Amino acid sequence: MARRRKSAQQIQQAAHDYFGYDHLRPGQEGAIQAVLSGHDTLAVMPTGSGKSAIYQIVAMQIPGCTIVVSPLIALQADQVETIQQQEWGRAALVNSTSKPSDRQQAFDEFRAGELEFLFLAPEQFSNEETLEHLKAAKPSLFVVDEAHCISEWGHDFRPDYLRLGTVIEALGHPAVLALTATAAPPVRQEILDRLGMRNERVIVQGFDRPNLFLSVDRFEDSAEKLDALVQRVVKADKPGIVYAATRKRAEEITQALSDRMIRATFYHAGLNRTQREQAQTAFMTDEVEVIVATTAFGMGIDKPNVRFVFHYDISDSIDSYYQEIGRGGRDGEPAKATLFYNSEDLNLRRFFAGGGQVDEDQVMQVAIAVQGAEQPLNPKDLRQATDLSQSKIATALSRLEDVGMVETLPTGEVVLPEELPDNLMDAVTDAVQMQERYQQMVRSRLEMMRGYAEVRDCRREYLLNYFGEKIAKPCGNCDNCKAGIIVEKDDSAKPYPLDSRVAHKSWGEGVVMRYEGDKVVILFDQVGYKTLGVNVALLYGLLRRVE
């Protein structure tokens, strides 16, 4: 659908008319302008920066209806309620809890143009009937909220998001707007690729949260670490969040806090839905002071007065860590983000990172099962044909799709593509090699997290550099800065300039991200982050500049 550029004044007027805004926040106008000018747009903006207002303003400026894909029912309900409270739009949601009659009414009204917005969870697209209803409505805008969920490199990967690219094409490729609060450069590229975004624009708003005090406490003994955590929570301003790597550990920490008369509860995926809702409500209403959680807790949680976010275990990546500490201090007041670090904890993360891998025989089993099917296959049906776990099947299918061996339909079913690779064995070998490259990236993300825990430079600078953002000088609000151990450095005279592209014989091309003393950190396109000694690289000619 043809769209035309709007002036900044027109966009600001729309923001005022629909939302009462006196001015737009940084990044909002650029993202709105990009979509209205005909660009598929990825907006990477911090939580609380008004991402929802972007698609709502765009939707009211173009004819037609809008689909919003959102992963959590609670998020959908909140956004629908917000729109319904306005006089300018109507919205409905369709998810697993919807009654059949409510679903049908929502689809009928959406197709008739009586609804401006329809919110769906990504798994809804596996229903062929749902897809037909949406095709009939001819949507003008397709919004993907929490877009990082589509990235296997990202920290909150959800397989149901993988079908969204084919859904967009099945709908005639309406304007696409992807929104996320946290996405490092590799995640951004994967979002663009997997959604099939055209004539794309990427709008990145600053990641810095200057009110967060960043620190790392190092330990050699687990018992000592637990005692230190409990003491820190006792003394800290509350409420607060403690993250742990496992369900068992979350429960143990909760008990240790309760023994010190701290009102605490735990939250993890092992609880049933009612129990999780009760724990979340208790925290949101200040019935408890501290919630101890695994990564199952987080998305959609917006409690403004969280005064600390403590990590008892190291996160699997900077992406995860930054998203989680970002739940502190959303009211703009000071908050603390502390990692309780024992280098042995890295072993647990390495173990988790190895889960779901598949070997050549297992990939071949999946490929043969798909090849022998006479009709599209639901991935769940492959369990009987292969006797593999669902996670291994998902991994094998993803790698086979990467090499053109299978194709995912909008419904989530898999089929053979019209043009098959010439040799099945070669395709399977390529798929396994693709998996190894992915595993190298996973390992490199964990190494970057280890680097954060052990860095002697400004921690904020380290975090922001990871996301491709540079700061002029050390932040003054992290433990290293406060300790006075930071030496301001001039990287301009370094042999490989920041942000320049270089090539390595074995690892291919990459981008120079940062320097750490006499070492350089490079994000390689194929294998992720690598740290090399500058003198060694120069002596042996390991890197060459790519113009």
C-alpha positions as CSV (number, residue, x, y, z in Angstrom):
1,M,0.0,0.0,0.0
2,A,1.4,3.4,-1.0
3,R,2.2,5.7,1.9
4,R,3.5,9.2,1.9
5,R,5.8,11.0,4.2
6,K,4.3,13.1,7.0
7,S,5.9,16.2,8.3
8,A,7.2,16.3,11.9
9,Q,4.5,18.8,12.7
10,Q,1.8,16.4,11.3
11,I,3.1,13.5,13.4
12,Q,3.3,15.7,16.5
13,Q,-0.3,16.9,15.9
14,A,-1.5,13.3,15.7
15,A,0.3,12.5,18.9
16,H,-1.4,15.4,20.6
17,D,-4.8,14.6,19.2
18,Y,-4.8,10.9,20.0
19,F,-2.7,10.8,23.2
20,G,-2.5,14.4,24.5
21,Y,1.3,14.3,24.1
22,D,2.9,17.8,24.2
23,H,6.0,16.2,22.5
24,L,7.1,12.8,21.3
25,R,9.9,10.9,23.1
26,P,13.3,10.3,21.5
27,G,13.0,7.7,18.8
28,Q,9.2,7.7,18.5
29,E,9.0,10.3,15.7
30,G,11.8,8.6,13.7
31,A,10.1,5.2,13.9
32,I,6.6,6.7,13.0
33,Q,8.1,8.6,10.1
34,A,9.9,5.5,8.8
35,V,6.7,3.4,8.6
36,L,4.6,6.2,7.1
37,S,7.3,6.7,4.5
38,G,7.0,3.1,3.3
39,H,9.8,1.4,5.2
40,D,9.4,-1.9,7.1
41,T,10.8,-0.7,10.5
42,L,12.6,-2.2,13.5
43,A,12.5,0.1,16.6
44,V,14.8,-0.8,19.4
45,M,13.9,1.3,22.3
46,P,14.1,1.0,26.1
47,T,11.1,-0.1,28.2
48,G,9.0,2.9,29.1
49,S,10.0,4.8,26.0
50,G,6.5,4.6,24.4
51,K,6.8,1.8,21.8
52,S,3.1,1.1,21.9
53,A,2.3,4.7,21.0
54,I,4.4,4.2,17.8
55,Y,2.1,1.6,16.2
56,Q,-1.0,3.3,17.5
57,I,-0.2,6.6,16.0
58,V,0.9,4.9,12.7
59,A,-2.3,2.9,12.6
60,M,-4.5,6.0,12.9
61,Q,-2.6,7.7,10.1
62,I,-3.1,5.0,7.4
63,P,-6.3,3.4,6.2
64,G,-7.0,-0.2,7.1
65,C,-6.7,-2.4,10.2
66,T,-3.7,-3.5,12.3
67,I,-2.6,-6.9,13.6
68,V,-0.5,-6.8,16.7
69,V,1.5,-10.0,17.6
70,S,2.3,-10.1,21.4
71,P,3.6,-13.2,23.3
72,L,1.8,-12.8,26.6
73,I,-1.9,-12.7,27.3
74,A,-1.4,-10.2,30.2
75,L,0.4,-7.8,27.8
76,Q,-2.3,-8.2,25.2
77,A,-5.1,-7.5,27.7
78,D,-3.3,-4.4,29.0
79,Q,-2.8,-3.0,25.6
80,V,-6.4,-3.7,24.5
81,E,-7.7,-2.0,27.7
82,T,-5.5,1.1,27.0
83,I,-6.9,1.4,23.5
84,Q,-10.5,0.8,24.6
85,Q,-10.2,3.7,27.1
86,Q,-9.5,6.1,24.2
87,E,-12.3,7.4,22.0
88,W,-10.4,6.9,18.7
89,G,-10.0,3.2,18.4
90,R,-11.4,-0.3,19.1
91,A,-9.4,-3.4,19.8
92,A,-9.9,-7.1,20.6
93,L,-7.7,-10.0,21.4
94,V,-7.7,-13.6,20.3
95,N,-5.7,-16.2,22.3
96,S,-5.9,-19.6,23.9
97,T,-8.4,-18.4,26.6
98,S,-10.9,-16.9,24.1
99,K,-14.3,-18.5,23.8
100,P,-15.2,-19.7,20.3
101,S,-18.0,-17.1,20.1
102,D,-15.7,-14.3,21.1
103,R,-13.1,-15.4,18.5
104,Q,-15.7,-15.4,15.8
105,Q,-17.0,-12.0,16.8
106,A,-13.5,-10.5,16.8
107,F,-12.7,-11.9,13.4
108,D,-16.1,-10.7,11.9
109,E,-15.6,-7.2,13.3
110,F,-12.0,-7.1,12.2
111,R,-12.9,-8.1,8.6
112,A,-15.8,-5.6,8.6
113,G,-13.5,-2.7,9.6
114,E,-15.2,-2.3,13.0
115,L,-12.0,-3.0,14.8
116,E,-8.8,-1.0,14.3
117,F,-6.6,-3.4,16.2
118,L,-6.5,-7.2,16.6
119,F,-4.1,-8.7,19.1
120,L,-2.9,-12.3,18.7
121,A,-0.4,-14.6,20.3
122,P,2.0,-16.1,17.7
123,E,0.7,-19.6,18.1
124,Q,-2.7,-18.5,16.8
125,F,-1.3,-18.5,13.3
126,S,-1.0,-22.3,13.3
127,N,-4.8,-22.3,12.8
128,E,-5.6,-22.3,9.1
129,E,-9.0,-20.8,9.7
130,T,-7.4,-17.9,11.7
131,L,-5.1,-17.2,8.8
132,E,-8.1,-17.1,6.3
133,H,-10.0,-14.6,8.5
134,L,-6.9,-12.3,8.6
135,K,-6.4,-12.5,4.8
136,A,-10.0,-11.5,4.3
137,A,-9.4,-8.4,6.5
138,K,-6.5,-7.2,4.3
139,P,-4.5,-5.6,7.2
140,S,-2.4,-2.5,6.4
141,L,0.0,-2.9,9.4
142,F,1.6,-5.9,11.0
143,V,3.2,-5.2,14.4
144,V,5.5,-7.7,16.1
145,D,5.9,-6.8,19.7
146,E,8.8,-8.3,21.7
147,A,10.4,-9.0,18.3
148,H,13.6,-10.4,19.9
149,C,11.6,-13.5,20.5
150,I,12.2,-14.5,16.9
151,S,15.9,-14.7,17.3
152,E,17.7,-17.9,18.2
153,W,20.7,-15.6,19.2
154,G,18.4,-13.7,21.5
155,H,17.6,-14.3,25.1
156,D,13.9,-15.2,25.0
157,F,13.6,-17.3,21.8
158,R,10.1,-18.5,21.0
159,P,9.8,-21.0,18.1
160,D,6.2,-19.8,17.4
161,Y,7.7,-16.5,16.2
162,L,9.6,-18.2,13.4
163,R,6.5,-18.6,11.3
164,L,5.7,-14.8,11.3
165,G,7.8,-14.2,8.1
166,T,5.6,-16.6,6.1
167,V,2.5,-15.2,7.7
168,I,3.4,-11.7,6.6
169,E,3.9,-12.9,3.0
170,A,0.6,-14.8,3.2
171,L,-1.1,-11.6,4.1
172,G,0.3,-9.8,1.1
173,H,3.2,-8.2,3.1
174,P,1.5,-5.2,4.8
175,A,3.7,-2.6,6.4
176,V,5.8,-4.3,9.1
177,L,6.8,-2.7,12.4
178,A,8.9,-4.7,14.8
179,L,9.4,-3.5,18.4
180,T,11.8,-4.6,21.1
181,A,13.6,-3.2,24.2
182,T,16.8,-5.1,23.8
183,A,18.6,-6.3,20.7
184,A,22.3,-6.5,20.0
185,P,23.4,-6.1,16.4
186,P,23.2,-9.9,15.6
187,V,19.7,-10.0,17.0
188,R,18.6,-7.0,14.9
189,Q,19.9,-8.6,11.7
190,E,18.1,-11.9,12.5
191,I,14.8,-10.0,13.1
192,L,15.1,-8.3,9.8
193,D,16.0,-11.5,8.0
194,R,13.4,-13.8,9.6
195,L,10.5,-11.3,9.2
196,G,11.5,-10.8,5.5
197,M,11.5,-7.0,6.1
198,R,11.7,-4.9,2.9
199,N,13.2,-1.5,2.4
200,E,13.9,-1.7,6.1
201,R,14.9,1.0,8.6
202,V,16.4,0.3,12.0
203,I,15.7,2.9,14.7
204,V,17.9,2.5,17.8
205,Q,17.3,4.6,20.8
206,G,19.9,4.9,23.6
207,F,20.3,1.9,25.9
208,D,21.8,3.7,28.8
209,R,20.0,3.6,32.2
210,P,22.2,6.0,34.1
211,N,20.3,5.6,37.4
212,L,21.4,2.0,37.7
213,F,24.5,1.4,39.8
214,L,26.3,-1.5,38.2
215,S,28.6,-3.8,40.3
216,V,30.0,-7.3,40.5
217,D,30.9,-9.1,43.7
218,R,33.3,-12.1,43.3
219,F,33.2,-15.2,45.4
220,E,35.1,-18.5,45.5
221,D,32.7,-20.4,47.7
222,S,28.9,-21.0,47.2
223,A,28.0,-20.8,50.9
224,E,29.8,-17.5,51.2
225,K,28.0,-16.2,48.2
226,L,24.6,-17.1,49.6
227,D,25.3,-15.5,52.9
228,A,26.5,-12.3,51.2
229,L,23.4,-12.2,49.0
230,V,21.1,-12.6,52.1
231,Q,23.0,-9.9,53.9
232,R,22.8,-7.5,50.9
233,V,19.0,-8.1,50.5
234,V,18.5,-7.5,54.3
235,K,20.2,-4.1,54.1
236,A,18.9,-3.0,50.6
237,D,16.0,-0.7,49.9
238,K,13.1,-2.7,48.7
239,P,11.2,-4.0,46.7
240,G,13.7,-6.0,44.7
241,I,14.3,-9.0,42.4
242,V,16.8,-11.8,42.8
243,Y,17.5,-14.0,39.7
244,A,18.7,-17.6,40.0
245,A,19.6,-20.1,37.3
246,T,17.5,-23.1,38.5
247,R,14.1,-23.7,40.2
248,K,15.8,-25.4,43.1
249,R,18.1,-22.6,43.7
250,A,15.3,-20.0,43.6
251,E,13.4,-21.9,46.3
252,E,16.5,-22.3,48.4
253,I,17.3,-18.5,48.3
254,T,13.6,-17.8,49.1
255,Q,13.9,-20.0,52.2
256,A,17.1,-18.3,53.3
257,L,15.5,-14.9,53.0
258,S,12.4,-16.0,54.8
259,D,14.6,-17.2,57.7
260,R,15.8,-13.6,58.0
261,M,12.2,-12.3,58.2
262,I,12.3,-11.0,54.6
263,R,8.9,-11.3,52.9
264,A,9.9,-13.3,49.9
265,T,8.4,-15.6,47.3
266,F,9.7,-17.6,44.4
267,Y,8.6,-17.7,40.7
268,H,9.6,-20.3,38.1
269,A,8.2,-22.4,35.2
270,G,7.6,-25.3,37.5
271,L,4.7,-23.6,39.2
272,N,1.2,-23.9,37.6
273,R,-0.4,-20.8,36.1
274,T,-2.4,-20.0,39.2
275,Q,0.7,-20.2,41.4
276,R,2.7,-18.0,39.1
277,E,-0.1,-15.4,39.0
278,Q,-0.3,-15.4,42.8
279,A,3.4,-14.9,43.1
280,Q,3.4,-12.1,40.6
281,T,0.4,-10.3,42.1
282,A,2.0,-10.6,45.6
283,F,5.1,-8.8,44.3
284,M,3.3,-6.2,42.3
285,T,1.0,-5.3,45.2
286,D,3.9,-5.2,47.7
287,E,2.5,-8.1,49.7
288,V,6.1,-9.5,49.4
289,E,9.3,-7.4,49.3
290,V,11.4,-9.7,47.2
291,I,10.7,-12.1,44.4
292,V,13.3,-14.8,43.7
293,A,12.9,-16.0,40.1
294,T,14.3,-17.8,37.1
295,T,14.2,-16.2,33.7
296,A,10.5,-17.3,33.5
297,F,9.8,-14.1,35.3
298,G,10.1,-10.8,33.5
299,M,8.4,-10.1,30.2
300,G,5.5,-7.7,30.7
301,I,6.5,-6.9,34.3
302,D,6.4,-3.2,34.8
303,K,6.9,-2.3,38.5
304,P,8.4,1.2,38.6
305,N,9.9,1.2,42.1
306,V,12.2,-1.9,42.0
307,R,15.2,-0.8,44.0
308,F,17.6,-3.7,43.2
309,V,18.1,-6.5,40.8
310,F,20.5,-9.1,42.1
311,H,21.8,-12.0,40.0
312,Y,22.8,-15.0,42.2
313,D,24.0,-16.8,39.0
314,I,25.6,-15.4,35.9
315,S,23.3,-14.9,33.0
316,D,23.7,-16.7,29.7
317,S,24.4,-13.5,27.8
318,I,24.6,-9.7,28.0
319,D,21.2,-9.6,26.2
320,S,19.5,-11.5,29.0
321,Y,21.4,-9.7,31.8
322,Y,20.6,-6.2,30.4
323,Q,16.9,-7.0,29.9
324,E,16.7,-8.3,33.5
325,I,18.5,-5.5,35.3
326,G,16.4,-3.1,33.2
327,R,13.5,-4.0,35.5
328,G,15.1,-1.9,38.2
329,G,14.6,1.8,38.7
330,R,12.0,2.4,36.0
331,D,10.7,5.4,38.1
332,G,14.0,7.1,37.3
333,E,15.2,6.9,40.9
334,P,18.5,5.2,41.9
335,A,18.6,1.4,41.8
336,K,21.3,-1.3,42.1
337,A,22.2,-4.1,39.7
338,T,24.7,-6.5,41.2
339,L,26.0,-9.8,39.9
340,F,27.2,-12.3,42.5
341,Y,29.9,-14.0,40.6
342,N,31.7,-17.3,41.0
343,S,33.6,-18.3,37.9
344,E,32.5,-21.9,38.5
345,D,28.9,-20.8,37.7
346,L,30.0,-20.6,34.1
347,N,30.0,-24.4,33.9
348,L,26.3,-24.6,34.6
349,R,25.6,-22.1,31.8
350,R,27.8,-24.0,29.4
351,F,25.8,-27.1,30.3
352,F,22.6,-25.4,29.5
353,A,24.0,-24.0,26.3
354,G,24.7,-27.5,25.1
355,G,21.1,-28.6,25.4
356,G,19.1,-29.3,22.3
357,Q,22.0,-30.0,20.0
358,V,21.6,-32.6,17.3
359,D,24.1,-34.8,15.5
360,E,24.2,-35.8,11.8
361,D,22.1,-38.9,12.3
362,Q,19.3,-37.1,14.1
363,V,19.2,-34.3,11.4
364,M,19.0,-37.1,8.8
365,Q,16.1,-38.7,10.6
366,V,14.1,-35.5,10.6
367,A,15.0,-34.8,6.9
368,I,13.9,-38.3,5.8
369,A,10.7,-38.1,7.8
370,V,9.8,-34.8,6.1
371,Q,10.8,-36.1,2.7
372,G,8.6,-39.2,3.1
373,A,5.5,-37.3,4.1
374,E,2.7,-37.1,1.6
375,Q,1.2,-33.9,3.2
376,P,2.4,-31.0,5.4
377,L,3.8,-32.2,8.8
378,N,3.1,-30.8,12.2
379,P,6.5,-30.8,14.0
380,K,4.8,-32.6,16.9
381,D,4.0,-35.5,14.5
382,L,7.8,-36.0,14.0
383,R,8.2,-37.3,17.5
384,Q,6.7,-40.6,16.5
385,A,8.6,-40.8,13.3
386,T,12.0,-40.0,14.8
387,D,11.7,-40.7,18.6
388,L,13.5,-37.4,19.2
389,S,12.6,-34.8,21.8
390,Q,10.6,-31.8,20.7
391,S,13.6,-29.5,21.4
392,K,15.9,-31.6,19.1
393,I,13.2,-31.7,16.4
394,A,12.9,-27.9,16.6
395,T,16.7,-27.5,16.3
396,A,17.0,-29.9,13.4
397,L,14.1,-28.3,11.5
398,S,15.5,-24.8,12.1
399,R,18.9,-25.8,10.7
400,L,17.4,-27.7,7.8
401,E,15.4,-24.6,6.9
402,D,18.6,-22.5,7.0
403,V,20.0,-24.7,4.2
404,G,16.8,-24.8,2.2
405,M,15.9,-28.4,2.9
406,V,12.5,-27.7,4.5
407,E,10.0,-24.9,4.5
408,T,7.7,-23.7,7.2
409,L,4.1,-22.8,6.3
410,P,2.2,-20.0,8.0
411,T,0.4,-22.7,10.0
412,G,3.7,-23.9,11.5
413,E,3.6,-27.1,9.4
414,V,6.7,-28.1,7.5
415,V,7.0,-29.2,3.8
416,L,9.6,-29.7,1.2
417,P,10.4,-26.6,-0.8
418,E,9.7,-26.5,-4.5
419,E,13.5,-26.5,-5.2
420,L,15.3,-29.1,-3.2
421,P,19.1,-29.2,-2.7
422,D,20.8,-31.6,-5.1
423,N,22.1,-33.9,-2.5
424,L,20.4,-34.8,0.8
425,M,23.6,-35.9,2.6
426,D,25.3,-32.6,1.6
427,A,22.3,-30.7,2.9
428,V,22.4,-32.5,6.2
429,T,26.1,-31.9,6.6
430,D,25.6,-28.2,5.9
431,A,22.8,-28.1,8.5
432,V,25.1,-29.7,11.1
433,Q,27.8,-27.2,10.3
434,M,25.2,-24.4,10.6
435,Q,24.4,-25.7,14.1
436,E,28.1,-25.6,15.1
437,R,28.3,-22.0,14.0
438,Y,25.2,-21.3,16.1
439,Q,26.8,-23.0,19.1
440,Q,30.0,-20.9,18.6
441,M,27.8,-17.8,18.8
442,V,26.1,-19.1,22.0
443,R,29.5,-19.8,23.5
444,S,30.8,-16.4,22.5
445,R,27.8,-14.7,24.2
446,L,28.6,-16.4,27.4
447,E,32.2,-15.3,27.1
448,M,31.1,-11.7,26.7
449,M,29.1,-12.2,29.9
450,R,32.2,-13.5,31.6
451,G,34.1,-10.5,30.3
452,Y,31.5,-8.2,31.9
453,A,32.0,-10.0,35.3
454,E,35.8,-9.7,35.1
455,V,36.3,-6.4,33.3
456,R,38.5,-3.8,35.0
457,D,37.1,-0.9,32.9
458,C,33.8,0.9,33.2
459,R,31.0,-1.7,33.3
460,R,28.5,0.6,31.7
461,E,30.8,1.3,28.8
462,Y,31.2,-2.5,28.4
463,L,27.5,-3.1,28.3
464,L,26.7,-0.3,25.9
465,N,29.5,-1.2,23.5
466,Y,28.0,-4.7,23.3
467,F,24.8,-3.1,21.9
468,G,26.8,-0.9,19.5
469,E,26.6,2.3,21.6
470,K,29.6,4.4,22.5
471,I,29.9,6.7,25.5
472,A,32.4,9.6,25.6
473,K,33.9,8.8,29.0
474,P,33.5,6.4,32.0
475,C,30.1,6.5,33.6
476,G,31.1,7.2,37.2
477,N,28.2,5.0,38.4
478,C,29.7,1.5,38.5
479,D,31.9,-0.2,41.1
480,N,35.0,0.1,38.9
481,C,34.5,3.8,38.4
482,K,33.8,4.4,42.1
483,A,37.0,2.5,43.0
484,G,39.0,4.9,40.8
485,I,40.7,2.1,38.8
486,I,39.5,3.4,35.4
487,V,42.1,4.9,33.1
488,E,40.6,6.9,30.3
489,K,41.9,5.6,27.0
490,D,42.2,6.9,23.5
491,D,41.2,4.1,21.0
492,S,41.6,6.4,18.0
493,A,45.2,5.4,17.4
494,K,44.5,1.7,17.6
495,P,45.4,-0.4,14.5
496,Y,41.8,-1.6,13.9
497,P,39.4,1.4,14.4
498,L,36.2,0.9,16.3
499,D,33.3,-0.1,14.1
500,S,35.6,-0.9,11.2
501,R,35.3,-4.3,9.4
502,V,38.1,-6.8,9.5
503,A,38.6,-10.3,8.1
504,H,40.1,-13.4,9.7
505,K,41.3,-16.5,7.8
506,S,39.2,-19.0,9.8
507,W,36.4,-16.8,11.2
508,G,35.5,-14.6,8.2
509,E,34.5,-11.0,8.4
510,G,33.5,-9.1,11.5
511,V,33.2,-5.7,13.2
512,V,35.6,-4.3,15.8
513,M,33.5,-3.7,18.9
514,R,35.9,-2.6,21.7
515,Y,39.4,-2.8,23.1
516,E,40.3,-4.3,26.5
517,G,43.8,-3.3,27.3
518,D,46.1,-5.0,24.7
519,K,43.2,-7.1,23.4
520,V,40.5,-6.4,20.7
521,V,37.0,-7.8,20.7
522,I,35.5,-8.5,17.3
523,L,31.9,-9.6,16.5
524,F,32.3,-12.0,13.6
525,D,29.4,-12.6,11.3
526,Q,29.6,-16.4,11.5
527,V,31.0,-17.3,14.8
528,G,30.1,-14.4,17.2
529,Y,32.4,-12.6,19.6
530,K,36.1,-13.3,19.7
531,T,38.9,-11.7,21.7
532,L,42.4,-11.5,20.2
533,G,45.7,-10.1,21.4
534,V,46.5,-7.0,19.3
535,N,50.2,-7.7,19.2
536,V,49.7,-11.3,18.1
537,A,47.2,-10.3,15.4
538,L,49.7,-7.7,14.0
539,L,52.7,-10.0,14.3
540,Y,51.1,-12.9,12.4
541,G,48.8,-10.9,10.2
542,L,45.7,-12.5,11.6
543,L,43.4,-9.6,10.7
544,R,43.1,-7.5,7.6
545,R,41.0,-4.4,7.1
546,V,38.0,-4.7,4.8
547,E,37.2,-1.5,3.0
